Amino acid sequence: MDLAKWTINNKLISTILIILTLGFGFSSYKNMARFEDPEFIIRTAQVFVSYSGASPLEVAKEVTEPLERAIQELQEVDTISSTSSTGLSEIKVEIKSEFSPTKSELQVIWTKLRNKINDTRPTLPPGTGTPQVYDDFGDVYGLSYLITAEGYSPDELHAYAKDLQSDILQVEGVAKVAMTGVQQEGIFVEIAREELASLGVSINNIYGILDEQNAVLSAGNTQIGDQRIFIDPTGEINSVDTIKNLLVSASGEGKTIYLKDIANVYRGFQSPATKLVRYNSKPAISLGVASVLGANVVKVFDRVDDKVKQTENLRPLGITVHEFYHQGKVVQDSVDNFVVNVLVALVIVMVTLLLFMGLRSGIIIGAVLLLTIFATLATMDLSGIPMHRISLGALIIALGMMVDNAIVVTEGILVGTQKGRKKLDIASEVVKQTKWPLLGGTLVGIVAFAPIGLAPGDTAEFTGHLFWVILISLLYSWLFAITLTPLFCYCLFKEQDNDTSGSAKPNKLMALYQSVVVSALHHRWLSIAIVVATFSVSMWGFQFVKSGFFPASTTPQMVVDFWLPQGTDIEKTKRDMLKLEKFVKQQNGVEGIQTLIGGGGLRYMLIYGSESPNSSYGQILAKVDDYKKLDQLLPTVQNYIDDNFVDAQGKAWRFVMGPGGGSKIEATFKGPDPDVLRELAAQAKGILIDDGGALSIKDTWRQRISVIEPQYSAINAQRAGVTRKAVAEALQQNFSGQIVGQYREGEELIPIIVRAPQAERVDINDIGNIQVQSNITGETLPLAQVTNGFKTVWRDGILKREDREWTIKAQADPLPGELASELFNRVRPKIEAIDLPQGYRLEWDGEYGQSKESNEMLASTIPLGFLAMVLIVIVLFNALKQPIIIWLVVPLALIGVVFGLVTTQIPLEFMGILGLLSLSGLLIKNAIVLVDQMDMEIRQGKAAYNAIIDSANSRVRPVMMGTLTTVLGVIPLYFDAFFQSMSVVLVFGLLFATLLTLIVIPVLYAIFMNVKQNQ
């Protein structure tokens, strides 16, 4: 089918298609989903199992190990990492991406995980709690509110937060509203030992009364007439006074003892708190809002804003709702900025076309470019590709490539009309001659990006839309080049009555280029030697190229991680965090500061990972008015931490654009003995300390903690009728408190906690006088009578494993302003020189490990991509020499790449590597145009030597125009941190390689085809 003639002869249908393309494209732009960064699935679930009273080693061996063994039987599992601490097992399960490409498929795997864990429950030791599986680890609460109050109690603040939570849940598009920072209430019953002893009241009797009095039990039902009536007795506990007035003992003499006679009963907050949240130096509750999957977060969170504003009139005076992070606004700003970049790139391309192609040719190619963009947007919307940093960046990268096909067709038709040919005939002829070479070049350009879209792993998933957008846009560019471009040329170009091509003034640049080509052909082997030498120098210079993974984010936020020695009480952590909070708040540009004590916060960004609960941990999330101020703020805060908190490890840092997280430097040691692993990690930390360029040097097992061990005397205790369990319960009741019942208040269940008064809880020296009850006599006796003293020992507070193997990581981060790769290159040989005992090994994680894994995932698809490109070129030419000529110019890209990266000092990051891969497709596409023209002119009977020179002359403008538009179009990406490395690679690599290609291809063609000067 003659597509050019059909399009020209059916102008009405073509016009309708153009209008539909513009309409659907504009509609898609207005309505398609928007994100700041592409979503990638976090394939991680957490499993928590309590084992009260067990040491970390006991938890690891008796609970964690059997669960890990069972989980490992699932073929979908990639990595199992566990943390065993006192009384708690935490297991993280990561799933292989090939088994869970979508969230719905991931949910099926979580169901299998739950079933596997439930099947393992009977094998766990007595006293183990019910395993809890949390598969919402990766949920993102993109709208973050902090609620503070003046003059309100924490429970009143909680009550308002619950009301607001209920209101927001009613908003269309909202999936979840999570809350954190709520202080847990309790009904405390504090009983002094002297009171119990003097009144002779059994503590177990009190426990039973408190538990049973408020239990919900069935009292049965009865039949009255034709009705079945249920019986529901009153008498439940409905106030603190009711608890106080519980009768706990009555003697035969009529003496009654109420709970208030022997105990101080009051309502308060549990201590120590597990997690505290503050905002701008005030206690706060954090509220996170998550949208449904695939929703337009801009519209959903705008509706949430409206709902919050509607409730302002009902909000109690003094309570304030602060907006900490609004993904909708961030996404809108990000998209708007990127749209500006797209428009700037579009204007640059259009102006370039008008200047170098002439007014009519520029208008034609510009119109085709606009239609290609609109068609791409419509297809993106239909295929579920949202608008975000990667997809919009792909549009900018593709802008220059989109015009290549149209330039070749327009150039051919223009030259034909200048020679006096009929517009319809020359349009048909040019399309017939170029459509398959153009398709081949287009497919090669697409396949060059294929490893990005088809590689497994989180990193490739994060950047995958780059490939799909380029695929869509380039296919449209080819389709419109052979259909709409001839139509526009037919409408705008004028037919000439005679040949006017020879009347044009000679172009000095073209004459210069021709003389260079002729000279290179005369000295072909010298030309090749110069190119090879230049390439060799660039390979030597590659050692000066810096490496990286993903760049620092431009999000105007600073993160401060703060670690005190393991086992530090949360009150001490709170005091230090308040001091640090005050300093950070005073810094220039800080607009808001969220302080988290005892654990991390809700995941409000995909790249934010929350730290597990730990009383010795604190975190500050500070908003600044300009992200550029972070360069000065980070070292300022880091120096303050280092100078004022000698017993703490702190790290001030900023988010990274892309997957990752954790410390930048991680030396991972694995082996069978925890003590040996601690020693190996200590050696690695010593090397990092000696380097002087590292901060926040720590290991994942943290410091050992002190533990008091009452030496249980089996003989004395058994004689007295005191079990080990009774000893543990007595100690717990005295120091921490024991939950003995529940107080129901509406939908809330508030625990009733029995414990000793404050004076007895804090006096550890009086531990021997704690009363423990005998199971034989029912009387109490001092703990000292059933123990052989008390001993303080040091032991691991945290034990970690990966895939059922003890694992410890020595961690550090570079000082602000230094690349992680520079620190890594200095310490790597020293750490790798550590003598590892038999059965132990060292692995590198952190930025190096993540980068290596991502590159390996990418490399797994590269061979197929290159094979596909080779086959396309071979099929296109049905020969071997031409493909060899074309592929020989691909390495020339490295000359410009190395020069660009070294001169700009931009590191070669993951996105730069993707740009390096895509360069091969761009160069092959240019080379195809040149070699195909040479073959065609030789087939038409022209002398081979002249055909080489004439083909180079005739194709230099389309090739240079395609390169120039791509290079100029990509320049706006240089100012985006995420694409900066890629833009340098593309601009310098493509520019240098194209200039060399225009000279090297004719020389290689002459050598391979054995073309002499007189032929």
Sequence and secondary structure as in RCSB ss.txt:
>XXXX:A:sequence
MDLAKWTINNKLISTILIILTLGFGFSSYKNMARFEDPEFIIRTAQVFVSYSGASPLEVAKEVTEPLERAIQELQ
EVDTISSTSSTGLSEIKVEIKSEFSPTKSELQVIWTKLRNKINDTRPTLPPGTGTPQVYDDFGDVYGLSYLITAE
GYSPDELHAYAKDLQSDILQVEGVAKVAMTGVQQEGIFVEIAREELASLGVSINNIYGILDEQNAVLSAGNTQIG
DQRIFIDPTGEINSVDTIKNLLVSASGEGKTIYLKDIANVYRGFQSPATKLVRYNSKPAISLGVASVLGANVVKV
FDRVDDKVKQTENLRPLGITVHEFYHQGKVVQDSVDNFVVNVLVALVIVMVTLLLFMGLRSGIIIGAVLLLTIFA
TLATMDLSGIPMHRISLGALIIALGMMVDNAIVVTEGILVGTQKGRKKLDIASEVVKQTKWPLLGGTLVGIVAFA
PIGLAPGDTAEFTGHLFWVILISLLYSWLFAITLTPLFCYCLFKEQDNDTSGSAKPNKLMALYQSVVVSALHHRW
LSIAIVVATFSVSMWGFQFVKSGFFPASTTPQMVVDFWLPQGTDIEKTKRDMLKLEKFVKQQNGVEGIQTLIGGG
GLRYMLIYGSESPNSSYGQILAKVDDYKKLDQLLPTVQNYIDDNFVDAQGKAWRFVMGPGGGSKIEATFKGPDPD
VLRELAAQAKGILIDDGGALSIKDTWRQRISVIEPQYSAINAQRAGVTRKAVAEALQQNFSGQIVGQYREGEELI
PIIVRAPQAERVDINDIGNIQVQSNITGETLPLAQVTNGFKTVWRDGILKREDREWTIKAQADPLPGELASELFN
RVRPKIEAIDLPQGYRLEWDGEYGQSKESNEMLASTIPLGFLAMVLIVIVLFNALKQPIIIWLVVPLALIGVVFG
LVTTQIPLEFMGILGLLSLSGLLIKNAIVLVDQMDMEIRQGKAAYNAIIDSANSRVRPVMMGTLTTVLGVIPLYF
DAFFQSMSVVLVFGLLFATLLTLIVIPVLYAIFMNVKQNQ
>XXXX:A:secstr
  HHHHHHH HHHHHHHHHHHHHHHHHHHHHS B SS      EEEEEEEBTT  HHHHIIIIIHHHHHHHTT T
TEEEEEEEEETTEEEEEEEE GGG SSHHHHHHHHHHHHHHHHHHGGGS TTB   EEE  TT    EEEEEEES
S  HHHHHHHHHHHHHHHHTSTTEEEEEEE    EEEEEEE HHHHHHHT  HHHHHHHHHHHT      EEEET
TEEEE        SHHHHHT EEEE TTS EEEHHHHEEEEEEE SS S EEEETTEEEEEEEEEE TT  HHHH
HHHHHHHHHHTGGGS TTEEEEEEEEHHHHHHHHHHHHHHHHHHHHHHHHHHHHHHH HHHHHHHHHHHHHHHHH
HHHHHHHTT  BSHHHHHHHHHHHHHHHHHHHHHHHHHHHHHHTT  HHHHHHHHHHHHHHHHHHHHHHHHHHTH
HHHH  SHHHHHHTHHHHHHHHHHHHHHHHHTTHHHHHHHHH    SS  GGGS   HHHHHHHHHHHHHHHTHH
HHHHHHHHHHHHHHHHGGG  B SS B   SEEEEEEE  TT  HHHHHHHHHHHHHHHHTSTTEEEEEEEESS 
    STT       TTEEEEEEEES GGGHHHHHHHHHHHHHHH TT EEEEE  BSSS  S SEEEEEE S HH
HHHHHHHHHHHHHHHHSSEEEEEETT   EEEEEEEE HHHHHHHT  HHHHHHHHHHHHT EEEEEEEETTEEE
EEEEE  HHHHH GGGGGG EEE TTT  EEEGGGGEEEEEEEEE SEEEEETTEEEEEEEEEE TTS HHHHHH
HHHHHHHTS   TT EEEEEHHHHHHHHHHHHHHTTHHHHHHHHHHHHHHHHTSSHHHHHHHHTGGGHHHHHHHH
HHHHT  B HHHHHHHHHHHHHHHHHHHHHHHHHHHHHHTT  HHHHHHHHHHHHHHHHHHHHHHHHHHHGGGGG
STTTHHHHHHHHHHHHHHHHHHHHHHHHHHHHHTT  TT 
